[in-house]
Each structure stands twice: as C-alpha cells, then as structure tokens.
Amino acid sequence: MNEPPGVRERLQREYGLKVLRLSMSSEDGKGHVLFSFSGPDGIESALLNASCEEIGVSSDDIKWASTATMRIPDHITGALRHLLEETEPAGAPLWIRISAPVGLLPAVPWERLLQFALEVPILRLPYHIVTPRAPEKDFDSVICFSSPAAKRETEMDVVQAFIKQIPVDLAKYTTFHIFADRSVYENLVDIQLHFGSQYKIIVYDASQVNLDKASDENPWLTWMRRALSGRSADVVHFICHGCWMRDEGTLALAESPMRNENLECARLVNSADLVDFLNATGAWSLAFSSPPTNTSPGGMRMLQDSVARARPGPVLFHDMTAPGAETALMTTYRFLYGVSEPSPASPAISLYCHPFRQSGHEDAESNRVLNEYTLAGRLGERLKGGASLPAWLAASQRVLEATASDLAAAVEVDPDSGRKKARDFVLEALADYAAHPDQEEGAEES
C-alpha cells in the first residue's frame, strides 16, 4: 500500500521534526546510499553520499550477516552530528525517513549504526497521518515464542528475561497472553507461577485446541485468534526468528504449535498474514524481539517496514543482542503503552511511531480523519474500553484506520466521491450494530 502524497512532509512540518531521508542510487554500476538531512521547515540542509561498500553492506550482508561488518563512514556521522547540534531544538530526536528507491534499506540497522555517534533518540517516520485510538483501561498483550527445529529452540532464559523487562507499573492493568511451542509449555507454567504476584499471565496450551480443521491456514495465527475467544488485543509481540523469502521479510516459526520435528520445515509468516491477524484481533501495535540466535534480523526488519506501510500504529523491532537491550525494551514499552516516558534512545530499538507519541500534543488532522472516516467519531468512548471491547468491533476500527488517510486524500480531490458515501454507510451500520450489545455474540461467531 502506497502512502497518500505529502503525509510525511506534513508530519515533519506539524511537529517540527529533524529528518534524515535515506534512499538508494546507482553510480558506475555500484550501489550508493543518499543521506539527506532537513530541519523542521523540510528544506534540505545537506545531501551526503556513501557507497554500500563503505557502509559494509551487500545484499547477503543485509539478509543474513550480523551488524559487525557494518559502519557509517566518519564523514557522514560527523556532518550529521554538526547538523543536529545547529538545528533547534537541541537534543530532539532524529526521524529516519526511507524513501524510493528503497531497495533493502529498511533491513539495515540504522539505529545501531548511528546511535552512539549522534547521541539523540532515533525514531522512524510513519507512513500514515492517523494514530490509532488506544484503550485507556485494561491492556492486553499477546506474546508468541517460537523457534523452528532447524534453528536452536527458544531458550527459556530468553523467555524469562523478556518477562522481567516488562515494567511493573504496566503490569497493574495488563494481561499477558503467552503462546509458545508445546515443548516448552511446562516451563512457561513455571514462569507463570514465578511471576504471578507481579503480572497477570495466561499461558495457552496448544493441545487444547483442534487445529486440523484449519489446515489451510497458518496454525499459529489460527490458534492464537481462536484461543482469545473474541477478546481483542492491543499489542502482539513475537520473539522468534526472521527469514527471507523471495526478497520479502518473514517470521520463521515452528511447523505448528504441537509439532516441531522437521529440520527442513519452518512455518513462515509474511506481512499479509500479520496484517490480517492484527486486524482480526483488533491490535493497534506490533512488536518483534530478535533473539541472539536469530539468523536473519534483516528479514525481521524488512517485515517491520512492510507492516508499517500497510497499517497505522507503532511497529517495534527489539534487538536482544545490542548494548542495553534489556533496559531499552522496558523504556520503549513505557513510552508506547504506559506512563509518560522520553523517547527511547538505544541502538537496540527500531521504532515506527507517530510523532504524537513523542511530542505529547494531539494531532488535529489525525483526529479529524479518525472522526470522519472511522468509528471514532461515532463510538469514541466505546473504543476506549480495553478488554471489554469485542474483537469484531476493534477489528472493524483497525481496518477503517488503515484506509482512512487514503480516503481522506481522495475526498479532497473529489468531494462527491462514491467511496465517501460507501464509507458513511458502513460506519452508520457498524455504529448501529454496536449500539445493541445483545447482537454482539452473533457478530463474533460470524
């Protein structure tokens, strides 16, 4: 899905952002990366250039290699540091904007390569004007741990370390729904008992769900969707491996929740699968944690970008091997999902999010689009219901949010657009249906 024209330019001006625009070029048959810096006015202050060879990346490096061979040349980091210091406000985040021609740029760990040299928070500029309406009450986090048999099985210390990184103040109103390979189920139950006094944890047993009827679907996503039983989610967090398939980033899970025996087989999840699952569960945010054994963090980063392009809402990549990875995840969770927290400044974090979350002030245009083209204008308070919000209603809102910006841009060109009339009809029908709670049971089953 292409972004409506002018979205990121408007966000830059509206929020006074410092932006580093990255794109690919070809000179003398060799790949180059263009670094274009601009301040809050959007006017380019500098255009810098480095070859892929200088940065230490090739196609195979980005897809499979570690970041050890990658670096940004000193003349690039020195110039960027000077530009940041000379541009107000001092210490403000640098927003990365990846622009066409894109190539494999989304898969490069830019935050890890730039963070120590620039010493400011680094965030990624989103592709959508709107920022989803988040619940103000209960919070549900779906966490999936899996590793295909061809890789090392997800270590239990990774699982425990992850749980420890969740801020306790978030745990007061958060329910963690944990799904994992059946082989580690008993260990997860032990973790549930160990952390039970701090966190509300539900561990799901794959043996209790019949997945045979859904053999044509992804068994992991089917299991999680069915196990939630019509309950909506807020964030879905995968701790697993990345993979490349036909130059597309994917997740590599065990062949099924109950079976992980085939050394040649992994269950791949692409961006289309994830978008459908996130919409179906009503989730407004997605996160990935890349474990130390991950053989393709680049594939996971590429997937992160694909999902961010397809739908609004925060999309997080967490590198568990980067310095400060443990505290970085805690800080980012607080920044995105809880109490007021400064923007994360860590080489372990890559985060697409709306500037609203960093600035704290409402986006008038986002609110206008949400109120006019989604259910927010008709069911505003109802959408803040957290766990009480049925999945079908949250799912409807997520699908509407994903196309709201595009529709708003189309209506500006043609105010009498038939698409606008069709959207109004759908909104009225959904709002009327949601006003009758006795009908919702049937909606969830359909």
C-alpha positions in Angstrom: 0.0 0.0 0.0 1.4 3.4 -1.0 1.2 6.3 1.4 -1.0 9.3 0.4 1.1 12.1 -1.0 2.5 14.6 1.4 1.9 12.6 4.6 5.4 12.6 5.9 6.1 16.1 4.8 3.0 17.3 6.8 4.1 15.4 9.8 7.6 16.9 9.6 6.2 20.5 9.5 3.4 19.9 12.0 5.7 18.5 14.7 8.9 20.4 13.7 10.9 17.3 13.1 14.6 16.8 12.2 14.5 14.2 9.4 17.2 12.0 7.8 15.9 10.8 4.4 17.6 7.7 3.1 17.4 6.4 -0.5 19.4 4.3 -2.9 21.2 5.4 -6.0 23.5 3.7 -8.6 26.7 5.2 -9.8 29.2 3.4 -12.1 27.2 0.3 -11.6 27.7 0.4 -7.8 25.1 0.9 -5.1 25.2 4.1 -3.0 23.1 5.4 -0.1 22.0 9.0 -0.1 21.7 10.8 3.3 19.5 13.9 3.0 19.1 15.9 6.2 16.3 18.5 6.7 15.1 20.5 9.6 11.5 21.4 10.7 10.9 23.5 7.6 11.5 20.5 5.4 14.3 22.2 3.4 17.3 20.0 2.7 20.4 21.2 4.5 22.8 18.6 3.3 23.0 15.7 0.8 25.6 13.2 1.8 26.7 10.0 -0.1 28.3 6.7 0.9 28.8 3.6 -1.2 27.3 0.3 0.0 30.9 -0.9 0.1 31.9 1.9 2.5 29.0 1.0 4.8 29.9 -2.6 4.6 26.7 -4.0 3.3 25.8 -6.2 0.3 22.6 -8.0 -0.4 23.7 -11.1 1.5 25.1 -9.0 4.4 21.8 -7.3 5.0 19.8 -10.5 4.7 21.9 -12.9 6.8 25.0 -11.3 8.3 25.4 -9.7 11.7 25.9 -6.0 12.1 29.6 -6.4 13.0 30.7 -5.7 9.4 28.6 -2.6 9.0 29.5 1.0 9.8 28.7 4.6 8.8 31.7 6.5 7.4 33.1 9.2 9.8 32.4 12.0 7.3 28.7 11.1 7.4 28.3 10.8 11.1 30.4 14.0 11.7 28.3 16.0 9.3 25.0 14.7 10.8 26.2 15.4 14.4 27.0 19.0 13.4 23.7 19.5 11.6 21.8 18.2 14.6 23.6 20.5 17.0 23.0 23.5 14.8 19.2 22.8 14.3 16.7 23.6 17.1 15.5 22.2 19.3 18.7 20.7 20.8 18.6 17.1 21.7 15.4 16.4 19.7 15.0 13.0 18.1 16.2 12.3 14.6 13.5 10.8 12.4 14.6 8.3 9.7 12.6 8.5 6.5 13.2 5.7 4.0 12.2 6.9 0.5 12.2 5.4 -3.0 14.3 3.9 -4.4 14.1 1.8 -1.3 16.0 -1.4 -2.2 16.9 -3.2 1.1 17.3 0.0 3.1 14.6 -1.0 5.7 16.6 -4.0 6.6 19.7 -2.1 7.7 20.1 -1.5 11.4 20.4 2.3 11.1 19.7 3.0 14.8 22.5 0.7 15.8 24.9 2.2 13.3 24.1 5.9 14.2 23.0 5.9 17.9 26.4 6.1 19.6 27.7 8.8 17.2 24.7 11.1 17.2 23.6 10.6 20.9 20.0 11.5 20.3 16.9 9.3 20.1 16.4 7.9 16.6 12.8 7.0 15.5 11.3 6.1 12.2 8.8 8.3 10.5 5.5 6.6 9.9 3.6 6.3 6.6 0.2 7.3 7.9 -1.3 10.5 9.2 -3.6 8.8 11.7 -2.6 7.3 15.0 -4.9 4.6 16.3 -7.1 5.3 19.4 -5.6 3.3 22.2 -7.7 2.0 25.2 -7.5 3.9 28.5 -8.4 1.0 30.7 -7.3 -2.6 30.5 -4.4 -3.6 28.2 -3.9 -7.0 26.5 -0.5 -8.1 25.2 -0.3 -11.2 23.1 3.2 -12.7 23.2 4.4 -15.5 20.9 7.6 -17.5 21.5 8.6 -20.0 18.8 11.7 -21.4 17.0 11.7 -23.9 14.1 13.6 -27.1 14.7 16.1 -26.1 12.1 17.2 -23.4 14.5 18.1 -23.6 18.2 15.0 -23.9 20.3 13.9 -20.7 22.0 15.9 -20.7 25.3 13.9 -20.4 28.4 16.2 -17.8 29.8 15.3 -15.6 26.9 11.6 -16.0 27.9 12.3 -15.2 31.5 14.5 -12.2 30.5 11.7 -10.9 28.3 9.1 -11.1 31.1 11.4 -9.3 33.5 11.8 -6.4 31.1 8.0 -5.6 31.2 7.6 -2.5 33.6 5.8 -3.5 36.8 3.7 -0.3 36.6 2.2 -1.5 33.3 1.6 -4.9 34.8 -1.1 -3.4 37.1 -3.6 -3.2 34.3 -2.1 -5.5 31.7 -2.9 -9.1 30.9 -0.2 -11.1 29.1 -1.4 -13.9 26.8 1.5 -16.2 26.2 1.7 -18.7 23.3 4.7 -20.9 22.6 5.9 -24.3 21.3 4.2 -27.2 23.1 7.7 -28.5 24.1 8.2 -25.5 26.5 4.6 -25.3 27.8 5.5 -26.8 31.3 8.4 -24.3 31.6 6.0 -21.4 30.8 3.6 -22.6 33.5 6.5 -22.4 36.0 7.2 -18.9 34.8 3.5 -18.0 35.3 3.7 -19.2 38.9 7.0 -17.4 39.5 5.8 -14.0 38.2 2.2 -14.4 39.2 2.5 -11.9 42.0 3.7 -9.2 39.6 2.0 -9.9 36.3 -1.4 -11.3 35.2 -0.2 -14.1 32.8 -2.3 -16.6 30.9 -0.4 -19.4 29.3 -2.2 -21.2 26.5 -1.9 -25.0 25.9 -1.9 -25.9 22.2 -3.1 -29.4 22.9 -6.4 -28.0 24.0 -7.2 -26.6 20.5 -8.1 -28.6 17.5 -6.2 -27.1 14.6 -6.8 -29.8 12.0 -9.9 -28.0 10.6 -7.8 -25.0 9.7 -5.0 -26.9 7.8 -5.1 -24.3 5.0 -4.4 -21.5 7.5 -1.3 -20.6 9.5 -1.7 -22.8 12.6 -0.1 -20.3 14.9 -2.2 -17.4 13.9 -5.3 -19.6 13.9 -4.6 -20.9 17.4 -4.0 -17.5 18.9 -7.1 -16.0 17.3 -9.3 -18.9 18.5 -7.8 -19.0 21.9 -8.6 -15.3 22.5 -12.3 -16.3 22.0 -13.4 -13.0 20.6 -11.4 -10.9 23.0 -9.5 -8.0 21.4 -5.7 -7.5 21.7 -3.7 -4.3 21.9 -0.2 -5.3 21.1 1.1 -8.5 19.6 4.8 -9.3 20.3 6.8 -12.1 18.6 10.0 -13.4 20.0 11.3 -15.6 17.2 13.5 -15.9 14.1 13.4 -13.8 10.9 13.8 -15.2 7.4 13.9 -14.1 3.8 11.6 -15.5 1.1 11.8 -14.0 -2.4 13.2 -10.8 -1.1 10.4 -10.4 1.4 11.0 -10.4 5.1 9.1 -13.1 7.1 8.9 -14.7 10.5 10.0 -18.3 10.9 8.0 -20.3 13.5 7.9 -24.0 14.3 5.9 -26.0 11.8 3.0 -26.0 14.2 2.4 -25.3 18.0 2.2 -29.1 18.6 4.8 -30.3 16.2 8.4 -29.1 15.8 10.3 -32.1 14.3 11.1 -31.4 10.7 14.6 -29.9 10.5 13.8 -28.6 7.0 10.5 -27.1 7.8 9.5 -23.7 9.3 6.1 -22.0 9.3 6.7 -18.7 7.6 4.5 -15.6 8.3 4.6 -12.8 5.9 3.3 -9.2 6.1 -0.1 -10.0 4.6 -0.6 -12.8 7.2 0.4 -10.4 10.0 -1.8 -7.6 8.8 -4.8 -9.9 8.6 -4.1 -11.3 12.1 -3.6 -7.9 13.6 -6.8 -6.6 12.1 -8.8 -9.7 13.1 -7.7 -9.3 16.8 -8.1 -5.5 16.8 -4.4 -5.0 17.7 -3.1 -1.4 17.2 0.6 -2.2 17.8 3.1 -4.9 16.7 6.5 -5.8 18.2 9.3 -8.1 17.3 12.2 -9.2 19.6 15.2 -10.7 17.8 16.9 -13.3 20.0 20.6 -13.9 20.0 20.3 -17.0 17.8 18.3 -15.2 15.1 20.0 -15.9 11.7 18.2 -13.1 9.8 17.5 -9.9 11.8 17.4 -8.2 8.5 14.4 -10.3 7.4 12.6 -9.3 10.5 13.4 -5.6 10.0 12.2 -5.8 6.4 8.9 -7.3 7.7 8.7 -4.5 10.2 8.8 -1.9 7.4 6.2 -3.8 5.3 3.7 -3.9 8.2 4.3 -0.2 9.0 3.5 0.7 5.4 0.3 -1.3 5.4 -1.4 0.0 8.5 -1.0 2.8 11.1 0.2 2.2 14.7 3.5 1.6 16.3 5.7 -1.2 15.0 8.7 -2.1 17.1 11.9 -4.1 16.4 13.9 -5.0 19.5 17.5 -6.4 19.0 18.3 -8.5 22.0 22.0 -8.6 21.2 22.5 -4.8 21.1 24.1 -3.0 24.1 21.5 -2.0 26.7 18.8 -4.2 25.1 17.1 -5.1 28.4 16.5 -1.6 29.7 15.7 -0.4 26.1 12.7 -2.7 25.9 11.4 -1.5 29.3 11.8 2.1 28.3 10.0 1.6 25.0 7.1 -0.3 26.5 6.6 2.6 28.9 6.9 5.1 26.0 4.3 3.3 23.9 1.9 1.7 26.2 2.1 3.3 29.6 3.1 6.3 31.6 4.9 9.3 30.2 8.4 8.4 29.2 11.0 10.1 27.0 11.7 8.8 23.5 13.8 5.6 23.6 17.5 6.3 22.7 19.0 2.9 22.2 20.8 1.0 19.4 18.6 -1.9 20.4 15.4 -0.2 19.3 13.9 0.5 15.8 10.5 2.1 16.1 8.0 3.3 13.6 5.6 5.6 15.6 3.5 8.7 15.1 5.3 11.9 16.3 2.3 12.4 18.6 3.7 9.9 20.9 7.0 11.8 21.2 5.6 15.3 21.4 2.6 14.6 23.6 0.3 17.0 21.8 -2.8 15.9 19.8 -2.7 15.9 16.0 -5.7 17.9 14.8 -5.5 16.4 11.3 -5.3 12.8 12.6 -8.3 13.4 14.9 -10.3 14.9 12.0 -9.6 11.9 9.7 -10.3 9.4 12.5 -13.6 11.1 13.5 -14.8 11.5 9.9 -13.7 8.2 8.3 -13.6 5.7 11.2 -15.8 4.7 14.1 -14.0 7.2 16.4 -16.5 10.0 15.6 -19.5 7.8 16.5 -18.2 5.4 19.2 -15.3 7.4 20.7 -15.8 6.4 24.3 -16.7 2.9 23.5 -13.4 2.3 21.7 -11.5 3.1 24.9 -13.0 0.0 26.6 -9.8 -2.1 26.6 -10.6 -5.8 27.4 -14.3 -5.1 27.3 -14.1 -4.2 23.6 -15.1 -7.2 21.5 -12.7 -8.3 18.8 -15.1 -7.7 16.0 -15.5 -4.0 16.9 -11.8 -3.4 17.4 -11.1 -5.2 14.2 -13.6 -3.0 12.3 -11.8 0.1 13.7 -8.4 -1.2 12.7 -9.4 -1.9 9.1 -11.0 1.6 8.8 -7.9 3.3 10.2 -5.7 1.6 7.6 -7.5 3.2 4.7 -8.7 6.5 6.4 -5.7 8.6 5.2 -6.0 7.3 1.6 -9.7 8.0 1.6 -9.3 11.5 3.1 -6.8 12.4 0.3 -9.2 11.1 -2.4 -12.1 13.1 -1.0 -10.0 16.3 -1.1 -9.7 15.7 -4.9 -13.4 14.6 -5.4 -15.7 15.7 -2.5 -18.6 13.8 -4.0 -16.6 10.5 -4.2 -18.7 7.4 -4.1 -16.1 5.9 -1.8 -17.0 8.5 0.9 -20.7 7.7 0.6 -19.9 4.0 0.9 -17.8 4.5 3.9 -20.5 6.6 5.6 -23.0 3.8 5.0 -20.6 1.2 6.6 -19.9 3.5 9.6 -23.6 4.0 10.3 -24.3 0.3 10.0 -21.4 -0.7 12.3 -22.3 2.1 14.9 -25.9 1.0 14.9 -24.9 -2.6 15.4 -22.5 -1.8 18.2 -25.3 0.1 20.0 -27.1 -3.3 20.6 -24.8 -5.4 22.8 -27.2 -8.3 22.6 -26.3 -8.8 19.0 -22.5 -8.9 19.5 -22.4 -12.6 20.3 -23.6 -13.4 16.8 -21.1 -10.9 15.3 -18.1 -12.6 17.0 -19.2 -16.0 15.6 -19.5 -14.8 12.1 
